[in-house]
Amino acid sequence: MAAAPLEKLKVWLLKNKDQISRVVDFNPAADLLLPFDFTADNKELTAEVLNDTAVFSSWIAHKLEEAHCRYGVGGYNEHRTIYNRSAHFNTEEEPRRLHLGVDIWAEAGTPVYNFYEAEVHSFQNNNQFGDYGGTIILKYNLDGLTVYALYGHLSVASIAGLTEGQVIPTGQMFAFLGISEENGNWPPHLHFQLIFDLEDKKGDYPGVCQFSKREVYLNNCPDPGLILESTFN
């Protein structure tokens, strides 16, 4: 029986851990990461905070400054209440609340780098309220295993001049975090998501799913921490 995609990915990571580059600038000797909790357990995230993007952004910035951290991180497989702020996640009978990527919270303009050689699969400005804004999907060939990475909430300038099939080398800076006005009206951050099957989508893929579809989506979207742990340690 052929190995499942997740097992193939883990095998590849074991063999190539030293070849994985950064996703954002991070110095393990000097930088700290602040874990964020966006579940119902976080009582600070009131409607007053969430319903005003400027207030929400100030809350994020204050938390990072208070903890002396350049980056906040977290969110994979997290059941989040924050998506109630946008009709984008409430359009179906069961609202979407389960997060499928890892978020890296940082200042707008923060550079984003490619962790391994890839080609541009597709890109798009998903510009409705609550969506990704500037979005780039890169396609990776990891010893025969195809894996896609979605980079969301980028600046609109990040997608200018890209072409499908364009090669992005390992370690190359290829995008920047967007301001709230162009990243789907969120506090500045990167949504980083791995995907095995894009289901013929281009420039977009759900980053949040219904809880009833959790197993299906998590099987298709492995934990991006598998990549990030090599770059944050």
Secondary structure as the mmCIF struct_conf table of DSSP 4:
data_model
#
loop_
_struct_conf.conf_type_id
_struct_conf.id
_struct_conf.beg_label_comp_id
_struct_conf.beg_label_asym_id
_struct_conf.beg_label_seq_id
_struct_conf.end_label_comp_id
_struct_conf.end_label_asym_id
_struct_conf.end_label_seq_id
HELX_LH_PP_P HELX_LH_PP_P1 ALA A 2 ALA A 4
HELX_RH_AL_P HELX_RH_AL_P1 PRO A 5 ASN A 16
HELX_RH_3T_P HELX_RH_3T_P1 LYS A 17 GLN A 19
BEND BEND1 VAL A 23 VAL A 24
TURN_TY1_P TURN_TY1_P1 PRO A 28 ALA A 30
STRN STRN1 LEU A 33 PRO A 35
BEND BEND2 THR A 39 THR A 39
TURN_TY1_P TURN_TY1_P2 ALA A 40 ASP A 41
TURN_TY1_P TURN_TY1_P3 LYS A 43 GLU A 44
HELX_RH_AL_P HELX_RH_AL_P2 ALA A 47 LEU A 50
TURN_TY1_P TURN_TY1_P4 ASN A 51 ASN A 51
HELX_RH_AL_P HELX_RH_AL_P3 THR A 53 GLU A 66
TURN_TY1_P TURN_TY1_P5 ALA A 67 HIS A 68
BEND BEND3 ARG A 70 ARG A 70
STRN STRN2 TYR A 71 GLY A 74
TURN_TY1_P TURN_TY1_P6 TYR A 76 ASN A 77
STRN STRN3 HIS A 79 HIS A 79
BEND BEND4 THR A 81 THR A 81
HELX_RH_3T_P HELX_RH_3T_P2 ILE A 82 ARG A 85
HELX_RH_3T_P HELX_RH_3T_P3 ALA A 87 PHE A 89
BEND BEND5 THR A 91 GLU A 94
STRN STRN4 LEU A 98 HIS A 99
BEND BEND6 GLY A 101 GLY A 101
STRN STRN5 VAL A 102 TRP A 105
TURN_TY1_P TURN_TY1_P7 ALA A 108 GLY A 109
STRN STRN6 PRO A 111 TYR A 113
BEND BEND7 PHE A 115 TYR A 116
STRN STRN7 ALA A 118 ASN A 126
BEND BEND8 GLN A 128 GLN A 128
TURN_TY1_P TURN_TY1_P8 PHE A 129 GLY A 130
BEND BEND9 ASP A 131 ASP A 131
STRN STRN8 GLY A 133 LEU A 142
TURN_TY1_P TURN_TY1_P9 ASP A 143 GLY A 144
STRN STRN9 LEU A 145 LEU A 154
HELX_RH_3T_P HELX_RH_3T_P4 VAL A 156 ILE A 159
TURN_TY1_P TURN_TY1_P10 ALA A 160 GLY A 161
TURN_TY1_P TURN_TY1_P11 GLU A 164 GLY A 165
STRN STRN10 VAL A 167 ILE A 168
TURN_TY1_P TURN_TY1_P12 THR A 170 GLY A 171
STRN STRN11 MET A 173 PHE A 176
STRN STRN12 LEU A 177 LEU A 177
HELX_LH_PP_P HELX_LH_PP_P2 GLY A 178 ILE A 179
HELX_RH_3T_P HELX_RH_3T_P5 SER A 180 GLU A 182
TURN_TY1_P TURN_TY1_P13 ASN A 183 GLY A 184
BEND BEND10 ASN A 185 ASN A 185
BEND BEND11 PRO A 187 PRO A 188
STRN STRN13 HIS A 189 ILE A 195
BEND BEND12 PHE A 196 PHE A 196
TURN_TY1_P TURN_TY1_P14 GLU A 199 ASP A 200
BEND BEND13 GLY A 203 GLY A 203
BEND BEND14 GLY A 207 GLY A 207
STRN STRN14 VAL A 208 CYS A 209
HELX_RH_3T_P HELX_RH_3T_P6 PHE A 211 LYS A 213
HELX_RH_AL_P HELX_RH_AL_P4 ARG A 214 ASN A 220
BEND BEND15 CYS A 221 CYS A 221
TURN_TY1_P TURN_TY1_P15 PRO A 224 PRO A 224
HELX_RH_AL_P HELX_RH_AL_P5 GLY A 225 THR A 231
#
